[in-house]
Amino acid sequence: MTDRNPVLIVGAGPAGLAVAVKLAMVGVPALVFEAEEKFPLDLRAGSFHPPTLEILDQLGVGQEFLSIGIKVPRWQIRGREEGVIVEWDLSLLSDITPYPFRFHCEQFKLTPLLGKRFEALGGKVQFGHRFIDATQDADGVTARFETPGGIETVTGRYLVGADGARSAVRHLMDVPFEGFTWPERFLVIGIKQDLALHGYTYNAYIADPVDWGAIFKMPHKGPPGMWRVLFPTDATLPDEEVLSVPFAEKTLQHFLPRPTPYDVEHTNIYRVHQRVAADFRRGKFLIVGDAAHVNNPLGAFGLNGALHAASNLGDKLAAVCRDEGSEDLLDLYVRQRRAANVEFVQAQSIRNKQVLEEKDPAIRAKNLDELRATEADRERQKAYLIRSSMISSIRHAAAIT
Ligand SMILES: Cc1cc2nc3c(=O)[nH]c(=O)nc-3n(C[C@H](O)[C@H](O)[C@H](O)COP(=O)(O)OP(=O)(O)OC[C@H]3O[C@@H](n4cnc5c(N)ncnc54)[C@H](O)[C@@H]3O)c2cc1C
């Protein structure tokens, strides 16, 4: 596929691979360059919304992916003191989507599926290729990669930076990454104990002025799976302390006391940002996914938004490369996905965090009453689910011309 001036894609994460598959499906040659020697195995996102499952279907990996994860038809917002505040019922979306549920599966299980699909379509992921820099002119782009065998220079039509939050392509484009970083780090603890026995749905959020949090049941290595619990941590504590099993144990006992210690499978901490690149395009250079926008995980919009953007860009880039549309389509990608991110993903993920951590008792009570009233009214609950499942953000983006 390399002889017809390929699209060069930097990063074999979900976004880069989704763009690659979209292009390969319509015969547009693409090359994916990944800095690591194999698909990264790190524990990251793992909660998928209905429109994302529809996109994975279009990419040809949806059914296989559905066979390796957990369906989450209901999810809760709880209070530490109150217990269940609301329990949303995603079956209300049955007339809108074939997938009326959230779906849990580790991100690192999706990337090999997308990689396999890309290669079945004739593509190739070049591992051990770290993007260094690139130039562009009227004919296309020339990019340099650091490889175990030395520096490689590759030419192509376009360069797509899908190289994550610290994107070297975004830095090369010299566009500001506008927004802010939250002061607290997020601690994720994986445990074996079954929280369903305590009334937790497979996805739940906990509202509390200090100890707010989020719960996800993940398939892990197969049944019975693993529960991941996320809490904010004091920014001043050293990493080693926060990541230690005794710290995890103390945190878990405070969350849900039990007479014997928890089985802690893993701990992880990370910083969380709310940022959107000022532009996603500079001529033949484009960015997509975390390279273009990052947000907190409350609502599970990061990976989902990355895949929505990748699908949008893949379609438009394919049309341009097949002479079915002008480069104006690439600007339309930027307009649609920037708006979807700023107006929905950023606004809603910040709002979700504010609702969970609200400290003012009166505002907290008002917020929680509002949620209860929304749950009690079927039409309002459906509208809430259309928004929280990112269906409205996709519709909103598609309406932008
Ligand atoms: C610790 C953590 C936890 C998260 N938890 C959640 C969550 O619970 N819910 C949620 O929705 N989102 C979460 N996210 C965000 C989610 O994982 C991302 O939105 C998602 O990974 C975006 O996919 P991407 O393909 O854009 O970028 P990435 O998955 O970051 O992929 C980028 C790829 O580019 C490669 N790369 C980087 N630089 C170069 C280079 N110079 N040359 C070549 N290759 C390069 C990287 O190795 C990587 O494979 C989390 C992120 C982190 C870091």
The ligand as an SDF file (V2000), in Angstrom:
LIG
                    3D

 53 58  0  0  0  0  0  0  0  0999 V2000
   -4.2040    6.8540   32.9800 C   0  0  0  0  0  0  0  0  0  0  0  0
   -5.3460    7.2100   32.0850 C   0  0  0  0  0  0  0  0  0  0  0  0
   -6.6360    6.8370   32.4450 C   0  0  0  0  0  0  0  0  0  0  0  0
   -7.7130    7.1550   31.6190 C   0  0  0  0  0  0  0  0  0  0  0  0
   -8.9650    6.7930   32.0000 N   0  0  0  0  0  0  0  0  0  0  0  0
   -9.9920    7.1240   31.2030 C   0  0  0  0  0  0  0  0  0  0  0  0
  -11.3160    6.7610   31.5410 C   0  0  0  0  0  0  0  0  0  0  0  0
  -11.5650    6.1510   32.5890 O   0  0  0  0  0  0  0  0  0  0  0  0
  -12.3280    7.1090   30.7010 N   0  0  0  0  0  0  0  0  0  0  0  0
  -12.0780    7.7890   29.5220 C   0  0  0  0  0  0  0  0  0  0  0  0
  -13.0120    8.0540   28.7550 O   0  0  0  0  0  0  0  0  0  0  0  0
  -10.8460    8.1390   29.1680 N   0  0  0  0  0  0  0  0  0  0  0  0
   -9.8000    7.8200   29.9890 C   0  0  0  0  0  0  0  0  0  0  0  0
   -8.5570    8.1520   29.6150 N   0  0  0  0  0  0  0  0  0  0  0  0
   -8.3820    8.7920   28.3340 C   0  0  0  0  0  0  0  0  0  0  0  0
   -8.3730    7.7770   27.2100 C   0  0  0  0  0  0  0  0  0  0  0  0
   -7.5470    6.7000   27.5480 O   0  0  0  0  0  0  0  0  0  0  0  0
   -7.9390    8.5110   25.9610 C   0  0  0  0  0  0  0  0  0  0  0  0
   -8.9600    9.4520   25.6510 O   0  0  0  0  0  0  0  0  0  0  0  0
   -7.6690    7.6180   24.7790 C   0  0  0  0  0  0  0  0  0  0  0  0
   -6.5510    6.8040   25.0140 O   0  0  0  0  0  0  0  0  0  0  0  0
   -7.4300    8.4700   23.5230 C   0  0  0  0  0  0  0  0  0  0  0  0
   -6.9620    7.6910   22.4700 O   0  0  0  0  0  0  0  0  0  0  0  0
   -5.9000    8.2700   21.4560 P   0  0  0  0  0  0  0  0  0  0  0  0
   -5.7720    7.2230   20.4030 O   0  0  0  0  0  0  0  0  0  0  0  0
   -6.2620    9.6410   21.0480 O   0  0  0  0  0  0  0  0  0  0  0  0
   -4.5450    8.4300   22.2760 O   0  0  0  0  0  0  0  0  0  0  0  0
   -3.6510    7.3340   23.0140 P   0  0  0  0  0  0  0  0  0  0  0  0
   -4.4630    6.1740   23.4590 O   0  0  0  0  0  0  0  0  0  0  0  0
   -2.8480    8.0830   24.0190 O   0  0  0  0  0  0  0  0  0  0  0  0
   -2.6960    6.7770   21.8740 O   0  0  0  0  0  0  0  0  0  0  0  0
   -1.5980    7.5300   21.4040 C   0  0  0  0  0  0  0  0  0  0  0  0
   -0.5820    6.5710   20.8140 C   0  0  0  0  0  0  0  0  0  0  0  0
    0.4530    7.3390   20.2060 O   0  0  0  0  0  0  0  0  0  0  0  0
    1.7010    6.7880   20.5570 C   0  0  0  0  0  0  0  0  0  0  0  0
    2.6900    7.8680   20.4720 N   0  0  0  0  0  0  0  0  0  0  0  0
    2.8520    8.9130   21.3040 C   0  0  0  0  0  0  0  0  0  0  0  0
    3.8420    9.7210   20.8630 N   0  0  0  0  0  0  0  0  0  0  0  0
    4.3020    9.1740   19.7180 C   0  0  0  0  0  0  0  0  0  0  0  0
    5.3290    9.5500   18.7830 C   0  0  0  0  0  0  0  0  0  0  0  0
    6.0730   10.6560   18.9380 N   0  0  0  0  0  0  0  0  0  0  0  0
    5.5260    8.7450   17.7110 N   0  0  0  0  0  0  0  0  0  0  0  0
    4.7780    7.6270   17.5130 C   0  0  0  0  0  0  0  0  0  0  0  0
    3.8210    7.2250   18.3700 N   0  0  0  0  0  0  0  0  0  0  0  0
    3.5740    7.9970   19.4560 C   0  0  0  0  0  0  0  0  0  0  0  0
    1.5050    6.2440   21.9610 C   0  0  0  0  0  0  0  0  0  0  0  0
    2.4500    5.2480   22.2990 O   0  0  0  0  0  0  0  0  0  0  0  0
    0.0910    5.6810   21.8520 C   0  0  0  0  0  0  0  0  0  0  0  0
    0.0650    4.3340   21.4240 O   0  0  0  0  0  0  0  0  0  0  0  0
   -7.4750    7.8580   30.4150 C   0  0  0  0  0  0  0  0  0  0  0  0
   -6.1760    8.2340   30.0640 C   0  0  0  0  0  0  0  0  0  0  0  0
   -5.1260    7.9340   30.8940 C   0  0  0  0  0  0  0  0  0  0  0  0
   -3.7330    8.3730   30.4940 C   0  0  0  0  0  0  0  0  0  0  0  0
  1  2  1  0
  2  3  1  0
  2 52  2  0
  3  4  2  0
  4  5  1  0
  4 50  1  0
  5  6  2  0
  6  7  1  0
  6 13  1  0
  7  8  2  0
  7  9  1  0
  9 10  1  0
 10 11  2  0
 10 12  1  0
 12 13  2  0
 13 14  1  0
 14 15  1  0
 14 50  1  0
 15 16  1  0
 16 17  1  0
 16 18  1  0
 18 19  1  0
 18 20  1  0
 20 21  1  0
 20 22  1  0
 22 23  1  0
 23 24  1  0
 24 25  2  0
 24 26  1  0
 24 27  1  0
 27 28  1  0
 28 29  2  0
 28 30  1  0
 28 31  1  0
 31 32  1  0
 32 33  1  0
 33 34  1  0
 33 48  1  0
 34 35  1  0
 35 36  1  0
 35 46  1  0
 36 37  1  0
 36 45  1  0
 37 38  2  0
 38 39  1  0
 39 40  1  0
 39 45  2  0
 40 41  1  0
 40 42  2  0
 42 43  1  0
 43 44  2  0
 44 45  1  0
 46 47  1  0
 46 48  1  0
 48 49  1  0
 50 51  2  0
 51 52  1  0
 52 53  1  0
M  END
$$$$
